[in-house]
Amino acid sequence: MYMDWFLDYASYVILERAVPAIEDGFKPVQRRIMHALKELDDGRYNKVANVVGHTMQYHPHGDASIADAMVQIGQKDLLIDTQGNWGNILTGDGAAASRYIEARLSKFALEVVFSPKITEWQLSYDGRKKEPINLPVKFPLLLAQGAEGIAVGLSTKILPHNFNELIDASIKHLQGKRFKLYPDFPTGGIIDTENYNDGMRGGKIRVRARISQHDKNTLVINEIPYGTNTSSLIDSILKANDKGKIKVKKIEDNTAAEVEILVHLPAGISPDKTIDALYAFTACESSISPLACIIEDNKPLFIGVTEMLKRSTDATVDLLKQELELQLGELEEQWHAASLERIFIENRIYRDIEEEETWEGVILAIDKGLKPHTKHLKRAVTEEDIVRLTEIRIKRISKFDLDKAQQNLDNLEQKIAEVKHHLAHLIEYSIDYFKNLKDKYGKGRERKSEIKIFDDIEATKVVIRNTKLYVNREEGFVGTSLRRDEYVTDCSDIDDIIAFTKEGKMMVFKVDSKTFVGKNIIHVAVFKKKDKRTIYNMIYKDGKGGATYIKRFAVTSITRDKMYDLTNDKAGTDVLYFSANPNGEAEIVTVNLRQAGSIKKLKWDMDFADVLIKGRASKGNIVTKYTVKRIELKEKGLSTLKPRKLWFDDTVQRLNIDERGEFLGEFTSDDRLLIVNQKGIVKTVIPELTLHFEDDIIVLEKWDPAKPLTAIYWEGEKELYYVKRFLIENPDKEETVITDHPKSHLETIFTDYRPRTEVVFAKKRGHERKENMEVNLEEFIAVKGITAMGNQLTKEKVLEINALEALPYEPPQQQPPEEIEVVDEENVSSSARSEGQEGSSNTKGAIPDKDEEIDGDGQTTLF
């Protein structure tokens, strides 16, 4: 019983409720709604309640489920022309009651969905009515609208695609060309389609809200991810704020016809970082997993959207062929009837029946009279044809016009020839059909979702530090609940913490209320994954009575909650000196020995810059074999790391250190980025990897404070081109280089020392075109303030302004400071990443001097 009933129920839900058919793209309830709308269609609006009631003649379910399904179709704005409050997909507001709202079929639906003469019909569930098995849809409707359903044992999720792109893809398929399809959502947003997998199981679409910076303390959200609404989005932001993941002052929802959510930030909070945090911790970014499942021949089938479109297009061609063949048959019947009528009247065959007394005699007389004149007909004359001739009225015979009859036959023959031509060139006819659909209905259906590759956001880098970390060094506990103990730093509840003990142990662990690391903790900090710039300097005694070693190392990758030994794990090991240096600083320390025996040198200085940066498990270099009394810091060090190399990846509009995109240069902590956009806004920023960049940037390069910028802009009020040269005097201030007039715009901007330009003049009527003017902009205008208007470029009408190659320039030689060799932390050998192996570096001292002794174990003895 269970097997029979369960399988029957599962089959019913899959085939009759949840999953759409590939033939027309409809679920049964949707198909019945469309059929009911067609039956009620008279060009006027119908109350939705009336349509729902009419649909219940075909659909064996309640009115609420039918009304909900109808509202969903109406909100997709393709098949139903709606009137009244049908709800709002942006805000999540529901539609008004079905008795208040109205609907009728759209012109597109009337043209594409219905064709009764080629529709297959079946009896409705109660046997009283006929309903379509499938509607003859001549368009990839399933992909245009999308579909979602949960059945018993399987589900489907087909994402909506762009109307015009589907038509273009159908045309390409008919032309034998390749095509690619990607989703397009009615809510807009930005989508990453790299892992779409053709809409099949295992694929994934990442969707982001469109967030921009309104001003330094306000963000604005203009588009939202598919599947969310403004209410749920705002709730997720408030929840993240309550949890301390982000900091928000207040949120304003100004959404009406279009989305506008203003997120006000507290003073001092980075807008760029907050944008990333919104993507990381709120519904501003979501992931959608498609699952393309459809019904074909009463069986569920899993195919990709490319195959769906091909099948839909092929089905459309077949439907168009059926319609043409039907039209051809009807035209030929009309031509046959018109030809018989002409023969019957023109040859006065109707007189042959005057003396006939029986019906059979009348039929035979007409048949006999027609025979000499029917050789050119395309089929034999039947009794039905003769009966039709007997029904012609006397008035029509008396007013018969031979010329009009011939003209009608000529028109019919012309139409028949045209239909035959379409059938002979069916693919070309189908392509024209799709092009006509695009011309008639494609306007206003442009792509709404922007396709873009996303950068991966590390949550730990953008989360607000919402808790405080404490340490009990002596007992060896670290956590957020030890408020009576020593405060370490602010951290977030998703951070990792790194801790070192005096015994030379190290552990990385998730932040918690209280974690035991080991007694005598000497250093605690927030751990940054893959951090190659933080260098740890350490001097330790190797076991009881052992030698003292010095080492430098970075910690880039670990296993969380695993205790690592940074020494040789001997009893009595003691860390004598330890420092953590976020920029690879190398300090100078003083080593003091205990007086013992005949030691002559009890005190000397050691520079950590002389020590190689190696793996964390390396033993290090020997400092001394004698007992160390104490080690004192003598002098703080400078960074031994190279300036950080930065690249700009135009694909994701982000900075990176992974050599993706355009190389911007090497940056120290004092260097800044110069940014100029098309609106004429100039600013410099500290180059952080969390920075967001708009699409309208025209200059992005390392800023040289001594190098002037040269701008040519159109002054809207005077309607002339102006030139100005200026230095950026306020690096932290955002300034505009053009005037405030609404018609003013930036033509071009040069960052060369000695720029040149070519001015091409417009041709005056009746005059020859004036020769192009080359301008040395360095000589044309002196460097002035950024707010200066500048000098007129020319009073003549300008056709275009072209950049020429800049004049050569040799910057003045600066006296270099005392050279410091740096460590290229990017080139740490792969062996250093493996636990227990040493790394390599280009530090000073990488090659030992000739008089240094290299021990047999590879250690360099410094004393």
DRENZAKOL-592065 format. One record per residue (C-alpha): x negated, y negated, z negated; residue in three letters. Coordinates in steps of 0.25 Angstrom, whole numbers, padded with zeros to 4 digits, always signed. Layout:
XYZala/...
END
This chain:
+0000+0000+0000met/-0011-0010-0004tyr/-0019-0007+0009met/-0006-0009+0018asp/-0001-0021+0011trp/-0014-0028+0009phe/-0019-0026+0023leu/-0005-0031+0028asp/-0006-0043+0020tyr/-0020-0046+0023ala/-0017-0045+0038ser/-0005-0054+0037tyr/-0013-0065+0030val/-0024-0064+0039ile/-0016-0064+0052leu/-0004-0072+0048glu/-0008-0082+0039arg/-0023-0086+0036ala/-0031-0084+0049val/-0029-0092+0062pro/-0028-0085+0076ala/-0039-0087+0086ile/-0028-0088+0097glu/-0022-0101+0092asp/-0029-0105+0080gly/-0017-0105+0071phe/-0013-0097+0059lys/+0001-0092+0060pro/+0008-0103+0051val/+0001-0113+0060gln/+0005-0107+0072arg/+0020-0107+0067arg/+0019-0121+0063ile/+0014-0125+0077met/+0025-0117+0084his/+0036-0123+0075ala/+0031-0137+0078leu/+0031-0134+0093lys/+0046-0129+0092glu/+0050-0141+0085leu/+0042-0151+0094asp/+0050-0162+0100asp/+0039-0172+0100gly/+0044-0178+0086arg/+0039-0175+0072tyr/+0045-0164+0064asn/+0045-0164+0049lys/+0035-0154+0044val/+0045-0147+0035ala/+0054-0145+0048asn/+0042-0138+0055val/+0039-0130+0043val/+0053-0125+0042gly/+0052-0122+0057his/+0039-0114+0055thr/+0045-0106+0044met/+0053-0099+0055gln/+0040-0093+0060tyr/+0031-0093+0047his/+0035-0083+0036pro/+0030-0093+0025his/+0034-0104+0016gly/+0035-0119+0021asp/+0024-0124+0012ala/+0013-0115+0019ser/+0019-0119+0033ile/+0019-0134+0029ala/+0004-0133+0023asp/-0001-0126+0036ala/+0006-0137+0044met/+0000-0149+0036val/-0014-0142+0039gln/-0012-0142+0054ile/-0007-0156+0053gly/-0019-0161+0046gln/-0028-0156+0057lys/-0022-0166+0066asp/-0022-0158+0078leu/-0009-0150+0081leu/+0001-0158+0073ile/+0005-0172+0074asp/+0008-0176+0060thr/+0016-0187+0053gln/+0017-0191+0038gly/+0008-0187+0027asn/+0001-0174+0031trp/-0010-0175+0020gly/-0024-0180+0021asn/-0036-0170+0023ile/-0045-0180+0018leu/-0039-0183+0004thr/-0032-0169+0002gly/-0018-0175+0001asp/-0007-0166+0005gly/+0004-0168+0016ala/+0017-0173+0012ala/+0029-0164+0011ala/+0033-0157+0024ser/+0046-0164+0024arg/+0039-0178+0025tyr/+0029-0175+0036ile/+0031-0173+0051glu/+0023-0166+0062ala/+0024-0163+0077arg/+0014-0156+0087leu/+0003-0164+0092ser/+0001-0166+0107lys/-0012-0158+0106phe/-0004-0146+0100ala/+0007-0147+0110leu/-0003-0146+0121glu/-0013-0136+0115val/-0005-0126+0106val/+0008-0123+0113phe/+0011-0116+0126ser/+0024-0107+0124pro/+0024-0100+0138lys/+0010-0093+0134ile/+0013-0091+0120thr/+0015-0077+0114glu/+0027-0076+0105trp/+0031-0067+0093gln/+0043-0066+0084leu/+0043-0074+0071ser/+0042-0067+0058tyr/+0057-0065+0057asp/+0059-0062+0072gly/+0068-0075+0074arg/+0058-0083+0081lys/+0046-0083+0091lys/+0033-0088+0087glu/+0019-0089+0094pro/+0009-0077+0092ile/-0001-0088+0095asn/+0000-0102+0100leu/-0007-0104+0114pro/-0017-0114+0108val/-0026-0120+0119lys/-0037-0126+0110phe/-0047-0121+0099pro/-0037-0125+0088leu/-0042-0116+0077leu/-0056-0122+0078leu/-0050-0137+0079ala/-0041-0135+0066gln/-0049-0125+0058gly/-0043-0114+0050ala/-0044-0109+0036glu/-0037-0097+0030gly/-0038-0087+0019ile/-0033-0073+0022ala/-0034-0060+0015val/-0048-0054+0016gly/-0053-0066+0026leu/-0052-0081+0028ser/-0055-0090+0039thr/-0061-0105+0039lys/-0062-0111+0053ile/-0067-0125+0052leu/-0061-0136+0061pro/-0068-0141+0073his/-0068-0153+0082asn/-0057-0154+0092phe/-0066-0160+0103asn/-0078-0151+0100glu/-0069-0139+0102leu/-0064-0143+0115ile/-0078-0146+0120asp/-0082-0132+0115ala/-0070-0125+0122ser/-0075-0132+0135ile/-0089-0128+0133lys/-0084-0113+0131his/-0077-0114+0144leu/-0089-0120+0151gln/-0097-0108+0145gly/-0106-0117+0136lys/-0110-0116+0122arg/-0103-0124+0111phe/-0104-0126+0096lys/-0093-0129+0086leu/-0094-0136+0073tyr/-0083-0139+0063pro/-0077-0153+0062asp/-0069-0157+0050phe/-0057-0167+0049pro/-0063-0173+0037thr/-0076-0176+0044gly/-0089-0175+0035gly/-0102-0170+0039ile/-0104-0155+0042ile/-0117-0146+0043asp/-0114-0135+0053thr/-0127-0128+0053glu/-0121-0116+0047asn/-0107-0116+0053tyr/-0110-0102+0059asn/-0099-0104+0070asp/-0088-0105+0059gly/-0090-0090+0055met/-0092-0084+0042arg/-0105-0088+0035gly/-0105-0102+0041gly/-0105-0115+0033lys/-0102-0129+0036ile/-0107-0140+0026arg/-0098-0152+0026val/-0101-0165+0019arg/-0094-0178+0017ala/-0099-0191+0024arg/-0105-0199+0013ile/-0111-0212+0015ser/-0117-0223+0007gln/-0107-0235+0006his/-0117-0243-0003asp/-0128-0241-0013lys/-0118-0236-0024asn/-0106-0230-0015thr/-0105-0218-0006leu/-0093-0216+0004val/-0088-0203+0008ile/-0081-0204+0022asn/-0079-0190+0026glu/-0077-0177+0018ile/-0080-0163+0019pro/-0070-0154+0026tyr/-0061-0146+0015gly/-0062-0157+0005thr/-0054-0170+0003asn/-0057-0183-0004thr/-0051-0179-0017ser/-0059-0166-0018ser/-0071-0173-0014leu/-0070-0184-0024ile/-0067-0174-0035asp/-0080-0167-0032ser/-0088-0180-0033ile/-0082-0183-0046leu/-0084-0169-0051lys/-0099-0170-0047ala/-0100-0183-0054asn/-0094-0177-0067asp/-0104-0166-0066lys/-0115-0176-0065gly/-0120-0172-0051lys/-0117-0185-0045ile/-0115-0199-0051lys/-0102-0207-0045val/-0097-0220-0050lys/-0083-0219-0044lys/-0076-0213-0031ile/-0066-0221-0023glu/-0057-0213-0013asp/-0053-0222-0001asn/-0049-0211+0008thr/-0037-0214+0017ala/-0038-0210+0032ala/-0053-0208+0030glu/-0061-0204+0019val/-0068-0214+0010glu/-0073-0210-0004ile/-0082-0220-0011leu/-0092-0214-0021val/-0097-0225-0030his/-0111-0222-0036leu/-0117-0227-0049pro/-0128-0237-0048ala/-0142-0230-0046gly/-0136-0218-0040ile/-0142-0214-0026ser/-0131-0214-0015pro/-0140-0204-0007asp/-0142-0194-0018lys/-0127-0195-0022thr/-0123-0192-0007ile/-0131-0179-0008asp/-0125-0176-0022ala/-0111-0178-0016leu/-0115-0167-0006tyr/-0121-0158-0016ala/-0111-0159-0027phe/-0098-0163-0022thr/-0088-0159-0011ala/-0095-0169-0001cys/-0102-0157+0004glu/-0095-0144+0006ser/-0098-0131+0014ser/-0088-0124+0022ile/-0089-0109+0026ser/-0081-0106+0039pro/-0075-0093+0042leu/-0070-0091+0056ala/-0059-0080+0056cys/-0047-0080+0066ile/-0036-0070+0070ile/-0038-0064+0084glu/-0028-0052+0088asp/-0023-0051+0074asn/-0037-0049+0068lys/-0046-0058+0060pro/-0059-0062+0068leu/-0071-0069+0063phe/-0077-0078+0075ile/-0085-0091+0075gly/-0079-0104+0080val/-0086-0103+0093thr/-0079-0090+0097glu/-0066-0096+0092met/-0067-0107+0101leu/-0071-0098+0113lys/-0059-0089+0111arg/-0050-0101+0109ser/-0055-0108+0122thr/-0054-0095+0129asp/-0039-0093+0124ala/-0036-0107+0129thr/-0041-0104+0143val/-0032-0092+0143asp/-0020-0100+0138leu/-0023-0111+0148leu/-0023-0099+0159lys/-0010-0094+0154gln/-0003-0107+0155glu/-0009-0110+0169leu/-0004-0096+0173glu/+0010-0099+0167leu/+0010-0112+0174gln/+0006-0106+0187leu/+0017-0096+0186gly/+0028-0107+0183glu/+0023-0115+0195leu/+0023-0104+0204glu/+0037-0100+0200glu/+0041-0115+0202gln/+0035-0115+0216trp/+0042-0102+0219his/+0056-0107+0214ala/+0054-0120+0222ala/+0050-0113+0234ser/+0062-0104+0234leu/+0071-0115+0231glu/+0066-0123+0243arg/+0067-0110+0252ile/+0081-0108+0247phe/+0086-0122+0250ile/+0078-0126+0262glu/+0082-0113+0270asn/+0096-0115+0265arg/+0096-0100+0259ile/+0107-0104+0250tyr/+0117-0104+0262arg/+0115-0089+0263asp/+0122-0086+0250ile/+0135-0093+0254glu/+0142-0080+0260glu/+0136-0071+0249glu/+0147-0066+0239glu/+0138-0058+0229thr/+0127-0063+0220trp/+0118-0052+0226glu/+0121-0057+0240gly/+0117-0071+0236val/+0104-0066+0231ile/+0101-0057+0243leu/+0105-0069+0253ala/+0095-0078+0246ile/+0084-0068+0246asp/+0086-0065+0260lys/+0086-0080+0264gly/+0073-0083+0256leu/+0065-0071+0262lys/+0060-0078+0275pro/+0055-0090+0266his/+0048-0083+0254thr/+0035-0078+0260lys/+0027-0090+0255his/+0032-0088+0240leu/+0022-0082+0230lys/+0032-0072+0225arg/+0044-0064+0229ala/+0058-0070+0227val/+0066-0064+0216thr/+0080-0063+0212glu/+0078-0073+0201glu/+0073-0083+0212asp/+0085-0081+0220ile/+0094-0083+0208val/+0087-0096+0205arg/+0090-0101+0219leu/+0105-0098+0218thr/+0105-0107+0206glu/+0101-0120+0214ile/+0112-0130+0214arg/+0118-0135+0227ile/+0114-0150+0223lys/+0100-0146+0223arg/+0100-0139+0236ile/+0107-0151+0242ser/+0097-0161+0237lys/+0085-0152+0240phe/+0073-0160+0245asp/+0063-0151+0253leu/+0051-0161+0252asp/+0053-0162+0237lys/+0054-0147+0236ala/+0041-0146+0244gln/+0034-0156+0235gln/+0038-0148+0223asn/+0032-0136+0229leu/+0019-0143+0232asp/+0018-0148+0218asn/+0020-0134+0213leu/+0010-0128+0222glu/+0000-0139+0218gln/+0002-0136+0203lys/+0001-0121+0206ile/-0013-0124+0213ala/-0017-0132+0201glu/-0014-0121+0191val/-0020-0111+0199lys/-0033-0119+0200his/-0033-0121+0185his/-0031-0106+0183leu/-0043-0104+0193ala/-0052-0113+0185his/-0046-0110+0171leu/-0059-0114+0163ile/-0060-0128+0170glu/-0045-0129+0167tyr/-0047-0125+0152ser/-0059-0135+0151ile/-0050-0146+0157asp/-0040-0142+0147tyr/-0049-0144+0135phe/-0055-0157+0140lys/-0040-0162+0141asn/-0038-0158+0127leu/-0050-0166+0122lys/-0046-0178+0130asp/-0032-0178+0125lys/-0034-0175+0110tyr/-0049-0176+0107gly/-0049-0191+0105lys/-0051-0193+0090gly/-0055-0179+0087arg/-0070-0182+0087glu/-0079-0174+0077arg/-0077-0179+0062lys/-0087-0170+0055ser/-0102-0174+0058glu/-0111-0162+0060ile/-0124-0164+0053lys/-0135-0155+0046ile/-0135-0157+0031phe/-0147-0158+0022asp/-0147-0149+0010asp/-0145-0157-0003ile/-0152-0152-0015glu/-0142-0153-0027ala/-0153-0155-0037thr/-0158-0167-0029lys/-0145-0175-0029val/-0138-0171-0042val/-0137-0182-0052ile/-0145-0179-0065arg/-0134-0177-0074asn/-0140-0171-0087thr/-0153-0173-0095lys/-0163-0162-0097leu/-0170-0160-0111tyr/-0182-0151-0116val/-0186-0145-0129asn/-0201-0143-0125arg/-0205-0136-0138glu/-0194-0126-0138glu/-0194-0125-0122gly/-0180-0128-0119phe/-0175-0137-0107val/-0160-0141-0105gly/-0149-0152-0105thr/-0144-0149-0118ser/-0157-0152-0126leu/-0153-0166-0129arg/-0161-0167-0142arg/-0174-0163-0135asp/-0183-0170-0125glu/-0176-0177-0113tyr/-0182-0173-0100val/-0175-0179-0088thr/-0161-0180-0082asp/-0157-0168-0073cys/-0145-0162-0066ser/-0138-0150-0070asp/-0142-0143-0057ile/-0157-0146-0059asp/-0169-0136-0061asp/-0178-0139-0072ile/-0193-0136-0072ile/-0201-0134-0086ala/-0215-0131-0089phe/-0220-0125-0103thr/-0234-0127-0110lys/-0237-0112-0107glu/-0237-0115-0092gly/-0223-0110-0089lys/-0213-0116-0079met/-0198-0113-0077met/-0187-0120-0068val/-0173-0118-0072phe/-0159-0124-0070lys/-0156-0136-0080val/-0147-0130-0091asp/-0143-0135-0105ser/-0155-0127-0112lys/-0166-0118-0105thr/-0178-0112-0112phe/-0191-0113-0104val/-0202-0111-0114gly/-0208-0118-0126lys/-0217-0130-0124asn/-0211-0136-0111ile/-0221-0146-0105ile/-0213-0151-0093his/-0198-0151-0089val/-0192-0157-0076ala/-0181-0156-0066val/-0187-0146-0055phe/-0186-0150-0041lys/-0186-0138-0031lys/-0197-0138-0020lys/-0203-0150-0027asp/-0217-0151-0021lys/-0221-0165-0026arg/-0220-0162-0041thr/-0234-0157-0045ile/-0236-0151-0059tyr/-0250-0153-0065asn/-0255-0143-0076met/-0267-0139-0084ile/-0266-0127-0093tyr/-0274-0117-0101lys/-0273-0103-0096asp/-0271-0095-0108gly/-0277-0095-0121lys/-0292-0099-0120gly/-0290-0099-0105gly/-0295-0109-0095ala/-0287-0122-0092thr/-0281-0124-0078tyr/-0276-0136-0070ile/-0265-0134-0059lys/-0255-0142-0051arg/-0243-0136-0045phe/-0229-0139-0039ala/-0216-0131-0042val/-0208-0130-0029thr/-0200-0117-0031ser/-0197-0108-0043ile/-0187-0097-0048thr/-0178-0104-0058arg/-0179-0099-0072asp/-0192-0092-0070lys/-0203-0095-0079met/-0216-0098-0071tyr/-0230-0097-0077asp/-0239-0108-0072leu/-0252-0102-0078thr/-0257-0088-0079asn/-0247-0084-0090asp/-0258-0082-0101lys/-0255-0083-0116ala/-0259-0096-0121gly/-0258-0104-0108thr/-0256-0119-0111asp/-0252-0130-0102val/-0262-0142-0106leu/-0257-0152-0096tyr/-0244-0153-0087phe/-0238-0164-0078ser/-0227-0164-0068ala/-0230-0174-0056asn/-0218-0177-0047pro/-0227-0183-0036asn/-0239-0174-0038gly/-0247-0183-0047glu/-0260-0179-0051ala/-0265-0185-0064glu/-0279-0185-0071ile/-0280-0178-0084val/-0291-0177-0095thr/-0295-0163-0099val/-0301-0162-0114asn/-0308-0150-0118leu/-0310-0145-0132arg/-0324-0145-0138gln/-0330-0131-0137ala/-0344-0126-0135gly/-0353-0134-0125ser/-0342-0140-0117ile/-0348-0153-0112lys/-0336-0159-0104lys/-0324-0160-0113leu/-0316-0170-0105lys/-0313-0173-0091trp/-0302-0178-0081asp/-0295-0169-0071met/-0287-0174-0059asp/-0275-0166-0055phe/-0277-0171-0041ala/-0289-0162-0040asp/-0280-0150-0042val/-0273-0142-0031leu/-0258-0141-0031ile/-0255-0126-0032lys/-0244-0116-0035gly/-0238-0116-0049arg/-0244-0102-0051ala/-0258-0106-0048ser/-0268-0105-0059lys/-0274-0119-0056gly/-0289-0124-0058asn/-0297-0122-0070ile/-0299-0135-0078val/-0308-0129-0089thr/-0311-0116-0096lys/-0312-0123-0109tyr/-0302-0127-0119thr/-0294-0140-0116val/-0291-0149-0128lys/-0281-0158-0120arg/-0278-0164-0107ile/-0274-0179-0106glu/-0268-0187-0094leu/-0278-0197-0089lys/-0272-0203-0077glu/-0258-0201-0070lys/-0260-0196-0056gly/-0255-0200-0042leu/-0247-0191-0033ser/-0256-0181-0026thr/-0244-0178-0016leu/-0243-0183-0002lys/-0232-0193+0001pro/-0219-0186+0005arg/-0217-0184+0019lys/-0202-0187+0023leu/-0194-0183+0036trp/-0180-0188+0040phe/-0171-0177+0046asp/-0161-0184+0055asp/-0152-0172+0055thr/-0148-0173+0040val/-0152-0187+0039gln/-0162-0184+0027arg/-0176-0186+0023leu/-0184-0173+0020asn/-0198-0168+0017ile/-0196-0155+0026asp/-0201-0161+0039glu/-0187-0162+0045arg/-0185-0173+0055gly/-0193-0186+0056glu/-0205-0189+0048phe/-0204-0202+0040leu/-0218-0202+0033gly/-0224-0200+0020glu/-0218-0206+0008phe/-0223-0209-0006thr/-0215-0214-0017ser/-0217-0229-0012asp/-0212-0227+0002asp/-0198-0230+0007arg/-0190-0227+0020leu/-0185-0238+0029leu/-0171-0236+0034ile/-0164-0245+0044val/-0150-0241+0050asn/-0142-0246+0062gln/-0134-0256+0053lys/-0147-0264+0051gly/-0149-0259+0036ile/-0163-0258+0032val/-0168-0251+0019lys/-0179-0243+0013thr/-0177-0231+0004val/-0185-0222-0005ile/-0186-0209+0004pro/-0178-0199-0004glu/-0173-0185+0002leu/-0159-0188-0003thr/-0158-0201+0005leu/-0146-0201+0015his/-0148-0208+0029phe/-0137-0213+0038glu/-0136-0210+0053asp/-0138-0224+0057asp/-0153-0225+0052ile/-0162-0231+0063ile/-0175-0232+0055val/-0180-0222+0045leu/-0195-0223+0042glu/-0205-0225+0031lys/-0205-0239+0027trp/-0217-0248+0028asp/-0215-0261+0020pro/-0225-0268+0028ala/-0219-0265+0041lys/-0208-0275+0046pro/-0195-0270+0053leu/-0190-0277+0066thr/-0175-0277+0069ala/-0168-0282+0081ile/-0153-0284+0078tyr/-0140-0290+0085trp/-0135-0302+0077glu/-0120-0302+0078gly/-0117-0316+0076glu/-0127-0322+0085lys/-0126-0310+0095glu/-0141-0310+0097leu/-0153-0300+0094tyr/-0162-0304+0082tyr/-0175-0298+0078val/-0180-0298+0064lys/-0193-0292+0057arg/-0193-0290+0042phe/-0199-0282+0031leu/-0191-0275+0020ile/-0193-0282+0008glu/-0183-0275-0001asn/-0185-0260+0000pro/-0173-0257-0009asp/-0163-0266-0002lys/-0155-0262+0010glu/-0155-0274+0020glu/-0148-0277+0034thr/-0157-0282+0045val/-0145-0287+0053ile/-0135-0299+0051thr/-0122-0296+0044asp/-0114-0299+0057his/-0105-0287+0061pro/-0111-0287+0075lys/-0125-0287+0071ser/-0133-0274+0073his/-0147-0269+0072leu/-0152-0267+0086glu/-0166-0260+0083thr/-0176-0261+0072ile/-0191-0258+0073phe/-0200-0253+0062thr/-0213-0255+0070asp/-0224-0265+0066tyr/-0224-0272+0080arg/-0211-0269+0087pro/-0207-0272+0101arg/-0194-0272+0108thr/-0188-0274+0122glu/-0176-0283+0125val/-0168-0279+0137val/-0159-0291+0141phe/-0145-0289+0147ala/-0143-0294+0162lys/-0136-0307+0164lys/-0126-0308+0175arg/-0132-0314+0187gly/-0146-0313+0182his/-0157-0303+0182glu/-0160-0295+0169arg/-0170-0302+0160lys/-0183-0295+0158glu/-0184-0286+0145asn/-0191-0294+0134met/-0201-0287+0125glu/-0202-0292+0111val/-0213-0290+0101asn/-0205-0291+0089leu/-0217-0293+0079glu/-0220-0306+0087glu/-0205-0310+0089phe/-0202-0312+0074ile/-0209-0312+0061ala/-0206-0303+0049val/-0195-0310+0041lys/-0185-0306+0030gly/-0175-0295+0032ile/-0164-0304+0031thr/-0169-0314+0042ala/-0161-0314+0054met/-0173-0314+0064gly/-0175-0319+0078asn/-0167-0319+0090gln/-0172-0308+0100leu/-0166-0315+0112thr/-0154-0323+0116lys/-0152-0315+0129glu/-0142-0304+0130lys/-0149-0291+0127val/-0146-0277+0133leu/-0155-0269+0124glu/-0167-0269+0115ile/-0178-0258+0116asn/-0189-0255+0107ala/-0203-0255+0113leu/-0216-0249+0107glu/-0221-0256+0095ala/-0234-0263+0096leu/-0246-0256+0089pro/-0248-0260+0074tyr/-0259-0256+0065glu/-0255-0257+0050pro/-0266-0263+0041pro/-0275-0253+0035gln/-0272-0252+0020gln/-0283-0248+0010gln/-0279-0234+0005pro/-0279-0232-0010pro/-0288-0221-0016glu/-0284-0209-0008glu/-0277-0198-0015ile/-0277-0184-0010glu/-0263-0178-0010val/-0256-0165-0011val/-0248-0161+0001asp/-0237-0154-0007glu/-0230-0150+0005glu/-0241-0140+0009asn/-0241-0132-0003val/-0245-0118+0002ser/-0234-0108+0003ser/-0242-0099-0006ser/-0240-0109-0017ala/-0225-0107-0017arg/-0227-0093-0020ser/-0228-0091-0035glu/-0242-0088-0040gly/-0249-0093-0028gln/-0257-0106-0027glu/-0254-0118-0018gly/-0263-0127-0009ser/-0264-0142-0008ser/-0272-0153-0002asn/-0276-0160-0015thr/-0289-0166-0018lys/-0297-0154-0023gly/-0291-0144-0014ala/-0305-0140-0009ile/-0314-0139-0021pro/-0327-0146-0022asp/-0340-0138-0019lys/-0344-0139-0034asp/-0331-0134-0039glu/-0330-0119-0043glu/-0319-0111-0037ile/-0316-0099-0046asp/-0314-0085-0041gly/-0299-0086-0043asp/-0298-0099-0034gly/-0297-0109-0046gln/-0306-0121-0045thr/-0314-0124-0058thr/-0314-0139-0061leu/-0322-0138-0074phe/
END
